[in-house]
């Protein structure tokens, strides 16, 4: 059988505003669809089925162009990654595939399918839903279909038969991550992936772990929250394989890369022992960083750390269950600055009960910390998060996400979390927050002083122009519905 794994084109929408993802092009550029590449590698390693990957996002493809590719390739199955914030794009992609050939089987996987499996399987364009991780489940489904067996006997599969939703709810999480083949990056135009705030290198993502042991109230915890770690040698072997492909810049997509101090140091030491000339970025909590860790990260090639600060209010941090202090926040940024590591600070505005004064303190904190980049987000009720579940149970909001899952064409106001301010007020505050940070003359001057090449200058200039363009065209105010 022939499986085409498809990463849908990402359309900027209100979700881009709320999640501050409108900075994707500015802050991150394009990175490969890592989950699909893991599945592709597993299919190649554990079956004789043909598999290809089509990244419609990095290729800038329209739905018509996707149809042309599908028509030309004529796959038996198409696997589509789904997230709730990009559900409409995945749905449009599935519809486009079915319009080409109704007999092509469409498989949906990803966090949205995990949260709303029955609603996803009920969509006429979706034939199968994968629960949990796809590396084993997709291979098992392919074998089952090839042998004309009943998929109801498989674990982690949901599908519709004669109007009835068949659910095989047992999910077998992969325990030994080292047993997985490395993502099949060679199936994508990997030279097109890059970071606009990085260096002049081809970039990629990788994961040293899966899961997160923390329980922040605004975050959906994948993999049942179970943290699973790859061995140090396995991680560095993957990096070495990427370097052989010409990739020299990496972004660890782990929820918290620094969750285990000894392991972080061991990873850094192994990078240095193998003399790998790379640069990499990580995500970290402010309470899992100390000087020894920072020093090893710097020596191994770490160039930037993304910290989830979220708020300047101890009360709001406590409500979020962040379990960090402002003293830890200041110390983490102080250490990063001491070792000349760039920082990206994440902040949230409009948490339930948060006042304008508390949000203003957060905006001021962003400037006091002197990060190289900031991302603000209006707090949104995302599906399967604690704050959303509580709001629905208490009747404060309707279950909008479930309705959206049932009908991806549905359009409605985005469910912001603030119970004190309107959507329009929050949008105004978000706009002012970005302006107050990025449009400061001293910030612009500091960025210019750090530019080391003409190409880097062009990237920085592009980012600045995009920020101004968003402001001039009223981007924040025009995108106020689910699309």
N, C-alpha and C positions, 0 to 999 in steps of 0.2 A: 504494500500500500504506500501511497505517497502523501505525506503530511507537510502542509505549508503552515509554518508558525508566523503569525502576522501581528506586528505591533501597530496599532491604529494611529492615524495622524492626530496630533494633539491640538485641539482648537482652544484658543484663549477665550475664557468665559468668565462668569462671575466667580467660579471656583478659583480661577487664576488670581482674582483680586483677594478673595478671602484668605486663601492659603498663602498669599504673597508669592504664588507661583508665577505671577507675571514677571518676576525677576529671573525666571528660568533661563531665558536667553541671555540676560545680563550676567547673572552670577554663575551659571553652570554650563551654558552652551548645550551640547547634546552628549548623552551617554548611552551606551548600548542597552537593549532590553535584556538585562542579565537573567531574569527568570526564564525567558524563552530560550536563551542560549544554553542554560542548564538542561532544559528539557530536550533540546536538539541533541546535545552531547549524549544524553542518556539513551535516546532512541538509536543514535549511531552505534553506541557501545553495546547495547543489549538487544539489538534486533537487526533484521536485514531490510527493514523498511527504509524508504527514501525520505529524507527530511531536508527542508530548506527553510530559511528565515527571511522574511520581508519586513524591513523596518520602514514603514510608510512615513513615519515621523521625520527621521533624519533625511529621507529622500525628498521630503516636501511634497508628497503625493496627494492628489485629490482622490475622491472616491471613484471617479471615472477612471483615473489612472490605475487604481487598485483593481478595478474590474478588468481592465485590459491585461494586467499581469496575471490575474486568476484565469482569465480566458486562455491566455497563452500557455500557462503552466498546467492547467487542468488537474489540480490535485484531487485526491479522494476525500481528504479531510483538511479543514482549516482550523487551526488553534488560535484563539484570540485572547489576549490578556485583558482582564477587566478590573478596573477600580471604580469605586462609586463616583468619584469626582470626574471621571472620564467615561462614565457609562454610556452617555449618548454617542460618543465617538465609536466605542466598541459596537454598540447596537447598529449604528449606521454602516459600519464595516461589515457586520454580519448580514445585514439586508443587502448590501452591495454584492456580497458573495453569492447569496441565494438567488439574486436577480440574474447572475451569470449562469448558474446551474443549480436548480433546486435540489439535485441529488447529492451535491457536495455536503458532507457532514460537518457541522460547525461545533467545535468544542470550546467551551468557555472556562477559563480558570482565573486565578488571581483573588485578591482580597474581597472584591464585591461578590463574586460567586461563592466565596466561603461564607459570607455573612447572610446572603439571600439566595441560597441554592435552589429552593423550590420556585421562587419567583423568577429566577433566571431560567430555569429549565422549562417553565411554562411559556416563555416567549417563543413564538412560532419559528423564529430564525435560529434558535439554539437547539441542537440535538443532544448534546451531553454536557454536563457540568462536572468539573473536577474539584473535589474537596481536598483541602490540604495541599501538600507539595506535589508537583506534577511529574517529577522525574520517574517515579515508579508507576504511578497511576496511569499516565499516558501510555507508557510502554505496555502495561497490562491491557488497557483498552484496545490498543492496536492489535495485539495478539488475539484478543477475544473476537474482535470484528473479523479478522482474517479467517478465523476458524468457524465463523458463523455461530458462535456460542452466545449464551444469554448474558448480557452485561450486568444483569441484576445480581449475579453471583460475585461480582467484584467489590472490593472495598473502595470507599471514597468516590462513588459514581452516582450522579443523579440524572435522571432522564424521564421523558414523558412517553407513555405507551397507552394508546387507545384512550387518551384523555385523562389518564391517571399518572400522577407523579410518582415514580419509583425512586426511593431513596435508600442508598446503601451507606448508612451514616458512619460506619467505622472508619476512622482516619488513622493510618499508620504513619506517624511522623518519623522521618529518617533520623536514626540515632547516630550512625557513623557517617559524618559529612565527608570524611577522608575517602570514603568508598565511591563518592561521586566523581565522574570525569570532569575535567575543567570545562567551563563554558565554551561553546563552539564559536568563539569570536570570529574565526575565519569564514563563517557563513554570512557575515555582515560586511559592509564597507567600513571596516574598523578605522581606516585612515580619516574618516569624516567626523569621528567623535573627538570632542575637544572641550576645554574649559575656557571661557572668555576672560576669567580672572586668573588663569594659570599661566604657564610658560608656553613657549613655542613647541609644544609636543602633542603627539597623538595621546589622547586620554582614554582611560577605561575605568570601570568600577569593578570592585571585587568585594567579597564578604568573608571575613575571618570567623564569623559566627552567625547563628540564626536565633532569633528570639530576643526577649528583653525581660530582665527580672524585676523591673520597676513597674509601678502601677499609677502613672499619672492619669488623672481623671478625664483629660481631654483627648487621650490617645487610644486608638484601637490596638490591642496587643495581639500580634499574630502568633501563630504556632502555639496557642494555648499558654503563652508566656514562658514556655520552657526554653532556657538558654542552652544551646548546644555549640560546642567549640570545635573548630578544626585544629589539627596539630600545627605547630609552628613550621615544621618541615614542609607540610603539605601546602601551606599558604605561600611560603617562599618559592616552592617549586612552581606554583602558578605564576607568580610574579616573574620568575626567570623565563618561563615559557612566553610570557607577554613581551618581555624585553627582546627576546629572539625575533619577535614579530615587528619590532621597531616601536613598541609602546614604552614610554618612559614616565608617564604621569598617571597616578592612580588615586582614586577616591574610594576609601573604605566605606561601604554602605551599611556597615553594622549600625544597629541602633545606638549602641554605646561601645566604641572600640576599646575604651580604657576601663572596662568593667573589672579586669583582673590585672593588677599592677605587675606581678611577676611575669605574666604572659606577654604583656606589652613590651617589657624590657627584653624578653627572650626574642620576640619578633624583630625588634630593632637590632639586637646583637647579630642575629642570623643574616639580616640584610647587609650589615657591615662586613661580616665574615666572608660572605660570598662576593663582596665588592660590587654590589649592584648600584649603578649610578642612576638612581631614580629620585623622583619627588612624589610625595603623597599627601593627601588630606584625610582628616579623620573627623568623626563626630565624638563629642565627649560631654560628660557632665562636669560641672565645676568642682564637684566633691570627689572626683576620681582622678584628679590631677595633682601631682606634687612636683617639686623641683627635679627629683631624680628621673621621673617619667618624662618631664618636659625636655630634660637634657638629652636623654636617649633618643627621643623622637627627633629632636633637632639634628643630632649626629647622624641618624639613619636616613635623613632626607625629608622629614615632614616639613611642609611649607605652610600649612594652614590648619587651624582647628575650628570646628563649628561647635559653639556652645549654646545649649538651650537655656537661656536665662529666664525668659518668659515675663517676669514682672519685677518691679522694684518694691512691691508691697509684700511684707512678710505675711500679712493676712491672706492675700490672694495666693501666694506660694503654698501656704498651708492648705488652703481650699483645693488647690490643684494636686495636692499630695506629692509635690516636687521633692520635699525633704532636703532642701538646700537653704543656705543662709546668704545674706548679702555680703557678709565677710568672706565667704568662700568664693562668691562671684568676683569681688575685687581682687582677691588673691590669685585666682586663676588667670585673669587678664593681665595682672602685674607680672606673673611668671612668663606668660607668653611674650609679653613685650620685652622682658629682660633677655630672652633667648631669640628675639627677632623672628618670632613666629607670627604670621598673619592670623587674624581672627575674624570669624563671621559669627555675629550674635543674633540669636532668634528671640523675638519678643511677641507676646500676645496681648491684644487689647480687647476689652469688652467681655471679660469673664463674668459669669452670673454674679450680680451684686457689686461689681467693680465700679467705683465712682470716677467721675471725670478727673478729680484731683489725683487719684491713684494712677490713672492712665498717664496723666501728665508727668508724674514722677518717673514712670517707666520710660517715657520719651526722653526725659532729662538724663536718666541713668545711661541710656544708650550713648549719649555724647560724653558723659564723664568717663566711661570705660575706654573710649578711643579705639573701638574695633575698626578693622579695615572695611568691613561691610556689615550692614544690618539687614535683617528681614523682619518686617512687622506682619502680623496676621490678625485680622479680626477673628475673634474666637467663634468658631462655628460648631454647631451640633453635628459632629460626624457620626455615622452609624456605628453601633456596637461600642460606643464610648460610655463611660459611666455617667457623665453629665447629660448625655442624650437619653439614655435609658431612664434616668431619674426624671427628666423633664417630661417624657412621654407618660411614664407611670403616674406622675402627679397631675397630668392633664394640662401642663403649661404649654405644650406644643403638640400638634398632631404628628403621627408617624409619617412624616413627609418622605423620608428615605424609602420606606416600604412601598409607598405609592409610586415613587419614582422608579423603584426596582420593577414594579409590575408594569409600568408604562414609561419607558425611557423617553418618549416624546412629550411627556408631561412637563409643563412649565409652571413654576411657582416661585415665590420669593425664597431666597436662600435662608435656611433656619439659623440666624445668628443667635448667639448665646446670651447677649446682653438683655437684661430685663429692666434696664434703666434708660436706655437710649435707643432711638430708632435706627433703622438701617442707614438712612441718609446721614444722620448725625455721626454714626460710626465711620462711614465712608469719608466724611469731611475730616474727621480726626485722623484717620489713616493717611490721607493725603498730606495733611500738615506734618505728620510724623516723618514721612519720607522727605518732604521738602526741608524740614528743619535739620535733617542729618546730612543729606547728600548735596544740598545746594548751598552749604556754608562755604565761603571763600577759603577758609583755612583748610577745610577738608579737601577741596579741589586742589589746592596747592600741595598738600601732603601727598595726594595721589600722584601728582605730576612728578614730584621729587623721587618717587619710588620706581618710576618707569625706567627700564634699562635697555629698551630696544624700540626701534620704529614700529615693529609689528605689535609690541605690547602697548605702545601709545595708541595705535589705531584701535585696538580692542577696548582700551579704557575710554577712548573718545566715543566709540560706538555705544558703550554702555551708558555714558553720560547723555548722549543724544537721545537714546531710547527713553531714558528717564524723563527728559524734557518733553519728548514727543507724547508720552503717556499723559503728562500734565496738560499739554496744550490741547490735545484732542478730547480731554475730559473722560479719559479711559475709566477712571474709577466710578464715575456717575452713570455711565451708559450700560454697564453690565450688572444688572440687578436681578436676574432671574436664572433659574436652572435651565441650561440649554444643552 
